[in-house]
Amino acid sequence: MNKERNILLIYPKTGMDFGSTVAPPHSLLAIAAPLLKEGYKIRVIDQRVDKDWRDSIIEWLNEKTICVGISCMTGTQIYFAIEIAKIIREHTGGKVPMVWGGPHPSILPAQTLESEYVDIVCVGEGDACFSEIVKALEAGRPLHGIGGAAFKEAGKVVINPPAPLIDIEDLLPVPWELINVENYIHRDMYLKSSRILDIGQTSRGCPFNCGFCCSASLRMRKWRAMSVEKSLKAIIEPIKRFNLDGVWIRDDEFYIDRERANKICEQFIKEDLNIRWYTSGTRVDVFNKASDEQTAILKKSGAHVLKFGAESGTNRILKLVNKGITVEETLKANLKAKKHDIIPAFALMIGFPTETLDEINNTIDLIFKLKKDNPKAQFETVAIYTALPGTPMYELALKHGLKPPRKLDGWIDWNFDEYDFEGKRIPWFNYRDRKRLGNISYMSVLANALPNAIDSIESVSIRNLVKIFYAPISAYYRFRLKHKIYGFSLDLAVVRYLRKKIFYQSHIVVK
């Protein structure tokens, strides 16, 4: 083995990693593919599934890797990324450069580089940028001129101009051989199939400008799709290779080009794949424009669930966040999904600047209206708005009192503590209302999200027993939501305590 051409890529825990929530580390697989083709030896360590991740890191570091790549999002994942970086620093004496990438370092590269555990940041899409960084480090060349690279030089932070967005038609196939794919094949909470795999994206980006989403900043509101032929290969190859009965297509906007989507679905039917699939990106307004014939093709191809961003039950808030839809369009999409026997899974959010309690109640009422109109409708956690740098609404949040962290580790709990006792995330609400919002979020998990998660339990007997046991608990929290009983109760305090323990269940101690 040529020890000088080794690269270590690490995906830290996110804090809530269980069952079908654990998807392949596609960000790392994407940057690995071109380097693998050029003959580099690459090791991908996913802390979420590798019980011996510490030994694996130390063993590979002894091979004197060119660099270590760490991917992370804002929030809890930063905690685990920093602790992993501490281990790397200790065992290499700082001789192996650490390259951070992902949404958070991309949006705040300068602040990220201020951390002693970060040497280089790969800003934006890392497919080309990371390859160039690796080659420069291997050759001992400076990083100047590498689009998207940010680094420290003579104690100062240097941020190169961004690299142009890549043509995703040139993307290499997912290098599945770098991971144990069986670790990511699950029974899914929505599809109710036993071998579901997140196969990655067939398009990147989103042309919309929703106020709470960082996609506009990271990918410049540009939607880029693979050709139908390349998309089909990316989907069908893993289905056959891993004997899957369902897939998750993780595109932000799979259905925005209905003609392209229909051609892919028609080929699913011709191939007689006999699978169930769902996608995380479907807009209610786009779905409503589809003809009955087009929607029938979706259903026949195996589209069992479509995830919709309903966001709010108030049109004023939808306009505030620049969602570009109305509550009426969400209600219409719900009925259309019912007509075609497609399960809609709705995402909702509360806690925006200027939002009133009455408007929050409208969002809760929307849940029960959608469920009444379509009993098969599903709901994810009612999330509390989290202001993130690089999002269109970030400046509005700052105007309403938001004081963002000044250091990398300050972002660790940014999207975790729903009660927000100190008002760090939603200072525009008083203490009492912040507690109400936290309770709403927890109750939505206990009433809707957790029952869905139970369906991902592999064992039929255990799954059925848990369902029987949990049914009255779920009904209790649905009752509380429906009747707006948001005040303090000891049970929610216990749930919050347990959840925090779960989030930080694997504290890393550097010895």
N, C-alpha and C positions, 0 to 999 in steps of 0.2 A: 504493500500500500504506500502510495506517495503521500507522506505525512504533511507535505507543504501545500496540499490542495484540498484540505478538509474544511468543511463549514458546518457549524452547529446552529440549528434553528430551534427556538423554544417558544412554545405557546403556553403562557401561564394560566392557572386556574382563574375562573371568573367569579367564583364564590358560590354559585348555585349550579353545580354541574352534576346532573343526574339524568338517567334515562335518555329520552329523545332530545333533551336540551343540549346534549353533547354532540356537536356536529364536527366533521373533519376540519382541521386547521387550514382552510382553503387559502388564507392569506399567505401562509408559509409555503404551501404547495405551489402556489403561483410563482413566487420568486425563486423557488428551487428548480423549476422545470428547465429554464434556459441554461442554468449552471450545470445541471445534471447532464444535459445534452453535450456540454463542452468538456465533460470528463471529470468534473469536481466530485469529490466524495462528500455526500451530504447526509447528516443525521438529523431527523426531526424528532424532538422530544416534546410530547404533549403532557404537561403536568396533570391534566384532568384525568388521564387514563393510565399513565405510567406510574405504577406504585414504586418503582425503583428509580424514579427520575433523578434523584440526587446522585446515586452511584453512576447512572448513565452519563450525567453531565461531567462528573469528575473524570470518568474513564475517557471520555472523548477529549476533554481538555488536556489530558496527558498526551494526546496525539498532536498537540500544538496546532490547533486550528488557525486558519487565517483570520477568522472573526466569528463572533456569536451574534446572531440576529434574534431580537426579541420583539414580539408583536403585542400591542396592548391597546385597549380602549379606555376611555375615561371611567373612573370608578374603581371598584374592588380589584380589578385585574392589575392595576398599577401597584397595589400592595404586594401581590405575589411576584410581579416582575422585579420590583426593587429587591425583595428578599432573595430571589434567584440571582440577581446581579451581585449581591453581596457575596454569595458563595463563589461566583466566578472570579470576583476580585481577589478573594482570599486565596484561592487555589492557583491563580496565575500571577499574582503580584502586579496586576494591571498590565501585563504584557499582551493579553489578547483583547483587541478592540471590541467593544460592544456597540452594535448598531441597532437602534430602536426604530420601529416603524409602527404603522397602524393609525387609527383615527386621532388619538390624543397627541402623540408626538408630531403628527402632520399638521395639526391645527396650532399647536404651541411649541414649535421647534426650539425657539430661543430659551424659553423657560425650562423645557425638558433638558436641554444641554447644560443648564446650570447645575444639574444634579451630578454628584461625583460618580454616579453609576452609569452615566451615559457618555459615550465618546462621539458618536455620530448619529444623526437622525436622517432617515430616508423619508422625505416629505412627499405625500401623495402616493400615487400608484408606484409600487416598488419593483415591478417586473423588469424594467430596464435599469432604473437607478441603482438597485441593489447589486446587479451584475457588474455595473461599472465600478461601484465602490469596492467590491471584492477584488476585481482585477487590479485596481489602483493600489490596494493594500498589499496584494501579493507581489506587485512589482516595486513597491516602495515609492510610488508616485504620489504627489499631492492630489487632493480631491477637488481642486479648483477646476471649473469647467464641466463638472458632472451635474447635469440638471436635476434638481430636487435634493441634492446632498447638502446637509448642514453639519457643521463641525466646529471644533475649537482650534484656534490657532493663536499662539502666543498669548493665551489667556483671554482671547476675545472670541465671540461667536461669529461665525461666517455662515451666511445662508445663501446658497447659490440660487439663481433664477429657477423657476419650476421647469421640469421637463414637460414636453408636450404629451398630451394624452395618447396612449398607444392605440393602434388599430387592433381591436380584439380579434379580428379575423386571423391575425398572426399568432395568437396565443397557442402555445403547445398543449397537448393533452395533459390532463391531470396526472401527475406521477404517483399513482395509487401505491406503487411498490414501496414508497418511502414510509408508509404507515401500515399498521395492522387494521385493515378496513373493518374487520369484524367488531372492533371496538366501537364503531360508529353506526352499526346496523342495529336498529331497535324496532320494537313494536311502538307505533306512533299513537299519540293521544287523540289525534283527529281521524287518521285514516283507518285505525283499528286493524291494520295489517301487521304482519309479524316481522317482515324484513324491509324496513324503510331506511333509505340512505339519502342524505343531503348531497346531491351530485354537483353542486356549485352553480355558477351563473352562466346563462347563455346571452346575457347582455349586461352592460354596466351603466350606472348613472341614472339620472332622472331629470326630465326637463322642467319639472315644477319647482316651486320655491317656497315650500312650507316653512313657516317661521321657526319651527322647533327642530328641523332636520339639518344635519351638517353636510348632506350630499351635495347641496348647491356649492358649498365652499370647496369640498374635496374634488369634485368632478365637474365643476363649472357649468352645471345645468345641462350637460350634454349626455344624451342617451345614445349609446353605441351598441348595436346588436350583431351577434354572429349571424352568418347566413343560415338559412334553413338547414342546409346540408350539414354544416359544421355543428349546429345546435343538436341535430338529431344524433350525430355521432357521439357528442358529449353526453347525451342522455341514455341512448340505447346501449352503448358499449358497457357501461357499468351495470346496467340492468341484467344483461346476459352474463357478464363476467362474474358477478357476485350473486346471481340467482335471486334478484330482488322482486318483491311483489308491490313495491311502491317507491316513489321518489319525492323529494322536496326540491323544487327548482327555486333557488334563492334570489332570483332577479328582483331588483327594486320595482321594476315595471315590466313584467313578462307580457302583459296583455295590451300594452299601449299601442302596438302595431297589430291590429286584429287580423289582418291578412296574413302576416308572418306567423302569428300564433296559430291560426287556423290550419295553415299548411303543415305545421309541426304536429298538430293534433290529428289531422287526417292521416299522416304517416304512422302515428301510433296505432290508428285503427287498422290500416293496411298491414302493418307488421304483426297484428294480433298479439300485442304485448300483454294484454290482460293484467294491467296494473292499475293502482290508484295513485294519484299524484295531487300535490297542491303547491301553490306558490305564495310567497309572502307579499308580493306586490300586485294588487289589483285595486284600481280606483272605482268608486261606485259610479261616477259619471261616465267613465269609459265602458264599464260593464253594461250600463243602461243603454248605450248606443248600439250594442251588438244586436243583430237580428235574432229571432227565435231559431233560425236555421244555424247561425253561428254558435249560439249557446248550446244547441243540441249536439253539435260537433264536440264542443268542450266536454260535455257530459259523457258522450259515447267514448271519448278517448281515455276516460278515466279520471277526469277532473272531479274529485270527490269533495274537496274543500277549497274555497277561495278566501284568502284573508283580505279584509277591507279595513282601511283606515277611516273609521267614522269620526273619530276624535272628540266631537262635542255634540250635545243635544241643543245647542243654541246657535242660531245663524250669525249672531254678532261675533261670537267667539271664533267661529269658522272663518269669518271675514278677517278678524284680527290676526289670526295665524296664517292667513293667505292660503287656506286649503283649497279654495276654488270649487267647493261643493256646498250643497245645502243639506239640511236635515231631511228635507223632502226627498232628495235624491237617494239618501241612505235608505229611507223607508221603501222607496221604489225598488232599489236593488235587492233588498231583503225579500220582497214578494216575488221578484223575478227569479231569484235563486230557488225559492220554494217551488215555483212553477216547474223548474227544470230539475228538481231534486238534487240540487247542489247545496252543500252546507256552507253558509257564510259564517266566517269567524271575524268578529268585529274588535278592533282596537280602539280604546277610548282613553281620554286624558283630561285631567282637571288641574286647577291650580295656576292658571295663567295670570299674568299681571292684569289688573282691572276686573277680573272675573268675580262675580258675586256668588253668594251661597245659593241664591235662587237659580242662577245659571248652572251651577254645579248640580243642583237637584234636577234640572232639566236633563242633564246627561244621565243621571241615574234612572230617571223616568224613561229615557230612550231605551235603556236595556230591557225594561219590562215591556215596553211597546213592541220592540223588535221580537222578543220572545213570544209575545201573545200572537203576533201576526205570523210568526214562523217558529214553531216549537223546536225545530232542529237548529236554530241559530245558536252559535257559540260565542263566548266572550273571553277575552284574555284579561289580564289584570288591568283595573282602572289605574293607569299610571299617573303619577304626579309630575307635572311639567318640570323638567330639569333644564335650566339655561346652560347651554354649552357654547364655548367660544367657536366662532366661525358660522354660527347659525344666524339667519336673518333677524330673529327676535332678540338677539343677545344685547344689543344696544338698548332696547326697550327695557329689558330686565335691569340693566345697569342704572337706567334713569329712575327705576322704582326701588332702588336701594340695594341691589345685588353687589356684594363685595367678593369677587372671586379670589381663590387662593393665590398666594404669591410664589409658592414652591410646588414642585411636582407632587410631593407626598400629601399636599393639602387637598388633592383631588380624589384621594382614596375613597372617601365616604360620600362623594358628591351625588351619586345616584343610588345611595343605599338607605339612609335613615329616613323613612317616610314620615316620621313624626317631626323631624327637623326642629328639635327643641330650641335651638339657638337662632332659628330663622336664617340660616346661611343660604339655603336654596330658594326659599320663597318668603323673603322678608316683607313682602307687600301684604301678607296676612298676619293677624295677631296670633298670640300663642294659642288661644282657645281654638281658633279656626284651623291653625296648622295641625292641631291634634285631631280635629274632625276629619281633615283631609287624609291624615295618616290612617285613621280608622276606616275610612271609606276604601282606601287602597287595600288594606289587610282583609277587610270583609269581602271585597271582590275576589281576592285570591281564594279565600275559604269557601265562598259561595259558588264560584264558577271555575277558576283556574285549577284548583286542586282536584276537584272531581274529574276534570279532563285528564289531569296527570295520572290519576288512578288507572285510567284506561290504558296506560302505557306499561303497566305491570305485566311481565311475561307470563307468570303462572296464572292459569285460569282460575284455579281454586282460591288462591290468595287474592286475586283481583276481585272475585265475587264477594269474598268475605269482607274485604276492605270497603267495597261499595255498600254492603248492607250496614256495616258499622258506621260509615261516614254519612249516609243519607240524611239522618236527622240533624247532623251538624251543618251540612250544606243548606238544608231547609231553614235552619235557625238564622244563618247569616243572610240568606236571601230575604227573609222576613224583615230583618233589621235594615237592610238596604232599601227595600220597598217602602218601608214606613219611616225612613229618614231618622233612624235611631243611631246617631253617630257618636254619642257621648262616650265617656270613659267606661270601660268595664275591665274587670280583673283578667278575664280570659284573653282579651286582646293584648294586655300587658305581658302575659305569659308567652303568647304566640310571638310577640315582637322579640322578647328575650331569647327564645329558642331559635328564631330565625337568625338573629345576630350571631349566635353560637355556631350555627351551621355555616354561615358565610365565612367565618374565620376558624373553621374547624381544624385547619391544617396550618397552624402557625409554624413558620420555619425558623428554627434556631440554628444559627451558624456556630459550629463548635470549633 
